[in-house]
Amino acid sequence: MITAIVLIKTSVDRIPEIAEQIAALDSVSEVFSVTGTYDLIAMVRVREHEDLAEVIPGRISKIQGVEGTDTHVAFRTYSQHDLEAAFAIGLDS
């Protein structure tokens, strides 16, 4: 699974509506409304790199009110769940 973090600039007066539209897309797992340079951050998960082109410039960027995106592809994913599972290896319940 390939994970991309997409930083999104939007029309400020439509942030909630745009976030809902992005969150409704199949490959988008979460959308965060944030402070700072960008208005939204979307987590996109796809099976193939080519699928990123379909989701990000093909769908997200075409939503009315999306002014720009900056995409970062993750090399590796770390999470609290993963760390707990790693430390539990070999331990009896």
C-alpha positions as CSV (number, residue, x, y, z in Angstrom):
1,M,0.0,0.0,0.0
2,I,1.4,3.4,-1.0
3,T,0.6,6.4,1.3
4,A,0.7,10.0,0.1
5,I,0.2,13.0,2.3
6,V,-1.4,15.7,0.3
7,L,-1.2,19.3,1.5
8,I,-4.1,21.3,0.0
9,K,-4.7,25.1,-0.4
10,T,-8.4,25.9,-0.8
11,S,-10.8,28.8,-1.0
12,V,-11.0,29.7,2.7
13,D,-14.8,30.3,2.6
14,R,-15.4,26.7,1.4
15,I,-13.0,24.6,3.6
16,P,-15.7,22.3,5.2
17,E,-17.4,21.6,1.9
18,I,-14.2,20.9,0.1
19,A,-12.9,18.7,2.9
20,E,-16.1,16.6,2.7
21,Q,-15.8,16.2,-1.0
22,I,-12.2,15.1,-0.7
23,A,-13.0,12.7,2.2
24,A,-15.7,11.1,0.0
25,L,-13.1,9.9,-2.6
26,D,-12.4,6.2,-2.6
27,S,-8.6,6.3,-1.9
28,V,-8.8,9.1,0.7
29,S,-8.7,7.7,4.3
30,E,-8.7,11.0,6.2
31,V,-8.8,14.7,5.7
32,F,-7.6,17.1,8.4
33,S,-8.5,20.8,8.6
34,V,-5.2,22.5,9.8
35,T,-3.6,25.8,10.6
36,G,-0.7,27.2,8.7
37,T,0.2,27.6,5.1
38,Y,-2.2,24.9,3.9
39,D,-5.9,24.5,4.7
40,L,-6.3,20.7,4.5
41,I,-4.2,17.6,4.7
42,A,-5.4,14.5,3.0
43,M,-4.1,10.9,3.5
44,V,-4.3,9.0,0.3
45,R,-3.7,5.3,0.1
46,V,-3.4,3.4,-3.2
47,R,-2.0,0.1,-4.4
48,E,0.1,1.4,-7.3
49,H,2.1,4.7,-7.9
50,E,0.1,5.3,-11.1
51,D,-3.1,5.4,-9.0
52,L,-1.8,8.6,-7.3
53,A,-2.1,10.4,-10.6
54,E,-5.7,9.5,-10.9
55,V,-6.6,10.5,-7.3
56,I,-4.5,13.6,-6.7
57,P,-4.4,15.6,-10.0
58,G,-7.3,13.6,-11.5
59,R,-9.8,14.1,-8.7
60,I,-8.6,16.2,-5.7
61,S,-7.2,19.0,-7.8
62,K,-10.4,19.2,-9.9
63,I,-12.7,19.9,-7.0
64,Q,-14.0,23.4,-7.2
65,G,-12.2,25.5,-4.6
66,V,-8.9,23.5,-4.5
67,E,-6.3,26.1,-5.4
68,G,-3.2,23.9,-5.2
69,T,-1.6,20.7,-3.7
70,D,1.8,19.6,-2.5
71,T,2.2,15.8,-2.3
72,H,4.6,13.8,-0.2
73,V,4.9,10.1,-0.7
74,A,5.7,8.0,2.4
75,F,8.7,5.7,2.3
76,R,7.6,3.8,5.4
77,T,4.8,4.1,7.9
78,Y,5.2,4.0,11.7
79,S,2.3,4.0,14.1
80,Q,1.7,3.3,17.7
81,H,-0.2,0.2,16.7
82,D,2.9,-1.1,14.8
83,L,5.2,-0.3,17.7
84,E,3.0,-2.2,20.2
85,A,2.8,-5.2,17.9
86,A,6.6,-5.2,17.5
87,F,7.3,-5.1,21.2
88,A,4.7,-7.9,21.8
89,I,6.5,-10.4,19.6
90,G,7.5,-13.4,21.6
91,L,5.6,-12.4,24.7
92,D,3.0,-14.8,26.1
93,S,-0.4,-13.3,26.8
